[in-house]
C-alpha cells in the first residue's frame, strides 16, 4: 500500500478531528456488526477551528476534483453545494464561504428540512434554488449510502442535477456481500469518478505510521485485510 506523504490539509483534519474526539482509534462496534479499530463522528466537528479546517479541506478537495490533472473524471463547474440536514448544513455553508475566500469560486448553498414547512415559504428546501442547476453534495461518511441516496433524490425532485459527491471520509470497505462498494454504487447514479473524499482509510494508516502508533496501525491493517476494498 502506498505511503506517500499526506498533504497538510489532510494532516490538519486528522489531528483536529482527534483533538475534539471526532476521530478515535480503539475498538468500536458498527451498525453493520463489524468490529472496527477506528470511529469517525462528524457530529463532533462543531467548533470554529475544526469547521474552518474541515471546510478548507472540502474546498481543496473540490478544486482538486475539478482539475484536468485528476486521475478520474473531473467534477464539472457547478452552482450549488447541498448539505443534507442536519450535519451537512454547516458543512455546506462554511465550504461555500471558503470556496470563495480561498479560491474565488462563487457558489450558493442549500439544504433540506427533515419535515416540510407548511407556512411562510413552505416546502423542504432552504437556501438557493437548485432548479436547473448543477449541484455537488457534501457527505460525512458513506456506510450503506442510504443518506446520500436520499439527498440525491431530494435534489432531483427539486430540479437539480447532481454532478458530484464529496465525503469527509471514505472507509474503503466492501459491503456485506464482500464484493460491492457503496462508492461505486453511488457513482452509478452521479457518474464514474465523481464521488470523492477528503480522507481515505489508507490516509489514516499513513498518519498512524508516520506518528509511531504501531499498535493502532496493526489493528487497521488487520481490518483492511478482512474488509478493505481491494482495487
N, C-alpha and C positions, 0 to 999 in steps of 0.2 A: 504494500500500500504506500502511495506517495506521501512524503513528509516534507513538502515544500514549506518554507516559512509562511506563516499566516500574515496577511496584511493587517495594518494597525487597527482598522475599524472592526475586524473580527476579534482580535485580541481584546480590545476595549469592551466590546459587547459581552464576551465571555466573562471577563473579570468583573464588570459592573453587575452582570446578572448574578454571579456568585455572591457578590457583596450584599445584595438585597435578598438573597435566598431564592431567587427565581430559577437558578440552575444549581442542582445539588448532585453530588455523587454519593452512592451508597447502595441500598437495596430497596427497591420500590416495586410494588405490585401494580401493574397497569390494568386498565379496564378489560383488556384482552386476556388477562390472566398471566401474561408473561412477567417474569421477574427481571426487572431492568436495573442496570447498575447506575443509571442516572435518571433525573427527572427535571422537566422544564415546565414552569408555571408562569405563563405570560401575564397572568393577573397581578403578579407582584412587581411588574415593570411600571411602577406608578409614582415615581419621583421625578422632579425636574431634570436632574443629571442623567438618570437612566433613560428617560424618554428622549432626551437630546441625543444620547448615544445611539439608541435604537432607531430613531428617525433618520439620523445621519447615515446609519448602516443600510436602512431601507432605500434611502435616496441613492447612495452609491451603487447598491445592487441593481437598482432600476437603470441608472445611467450605463453601467457595465453591460446590462442585458440589452440595451439599445445599440451597443457598439457593433460595427460591422466586423470587428476583430473577434467577436464572440464565437465560440466553438459550436453553438447551437443557433437555431433560427432566432434572429433578434426580435425583441418586442418592439413593435412599431410605435410611432408617436401616438400619444393618447391625450384625452382631455379631462378625465376624471379618475380620482382614486376612490375606491369604495371600501369602507371599513365596516364589516358585519357587526351588528350590535352583539354584545356591548364592548368587548375587549377591543374590537377593531376601530372604534370611534376615535380615541386619542391617537392611535397609530396612523390613521388616515389624515387627521388634521395636522399633526406635527410633521409628518412626512411631506405633505403639500407645502408647508412652510419652508422646510429645509431644501426641497427641490428648487424653490425659487431663490432663497437667500444664498445657497451654496452653488447652484448650478444654473440659475436664471431660466428654469423651466417652469412656466406658469400653468398650473393645473388646478381644477376645482376639486372639492371632496364631497362625498355624500355617504350617508349611512341609513340603515333601516331601523324601524322600531320593531319590538317584539310583537306588539299588537297595534292594529291600525287606529289612528286617532279619528274620532268621529265629530270633532269640532275644529274651529279655526281653519287651517289649510287642509286638514284631514289627511288620510292616507297613511302609508307606512314609511315612505321615503322622506328624508330630511337632507337639506343641502342643495347643491346644484343639481339641475335635472340631468339625468343620464340619457334622456330621449335622443336617439340619433347620434350618440357619442361613443367614442372608443373608451373603454374602461379597464383599469387594472385593479384587481382585488388584492388586498393585503390580508394575510392569514398568519396565525401564530405557528401551529404545528398541525400537520395533517396526520390523522390516525386512520379512521375509516373513510375520511373525506366527506362525511355527511354535511358538516357545516359549510364547507366551501361549495359543495354542490347546491346547497340551499341558497348561498349568496349568488351563484351563477344564475339560478332560476329567477331570483328576485330582480336582478339587473335586466335580464332578458325580458321579463314580464313588463318592465317599465321602459322598454325600447332601447336599451343599451346593448353594445357589442363588446363582449369580453375579449381582450387581446392579450391578457397576461395575468398570472397569479404569482405573487411574491410571498413566500412564507419566511418566518423568522428562523425556523429550524426544520431541516429535513432529517428525520430519523433514519432514513435509508434502510428501511426494513421491508421484508417480504410480508405478504398478507397471511391470513390463517391457512391458506392453501399451500403455503411455502414457495409460491412462484410469483404471484401477482404483486403489483406495486401501485399504491394509491396515486402516486405522482403520475405514473404512466396512464392510469385510468382518467385522471383529470386532464392530462394533455390531450386525450382523445376528444375532450369537449372544447378545449380552447386553442389547440394547436401544438404540434410537436416542438419541444424546446421552449415553450412559453410558460412553464412552471419553474420558477427559480427560487433559490433560498439564500438567505444571508449566511447561515451556518449549516453545515452537514455534520453527521455523526463523526465522520473522519476528521473534521476540523477539531472537534473536542478531543479526539485521541491524539492529534498532533500537539495540541496545547498541553495535555497531560504529560506527554513525553518530554516536551521542552522544559516543563516545570518539575521534573523528577517525581511525579506522582505515579510511581510504577505499580503500586497495588491497584489503584483505580484503573490504570491503563490495561493491566492484565485482565481485569473484570470486563472492561469494554471489548477487548479482543475476543474473549470467550463468547460474549454476547453477539458480536459481529459474526463469528464463525457459525453460530446457531441460527441467527435471524437476519443477518446483514444481506442487503440486496447486492448480489454479485453481478458485475457487468459482463 
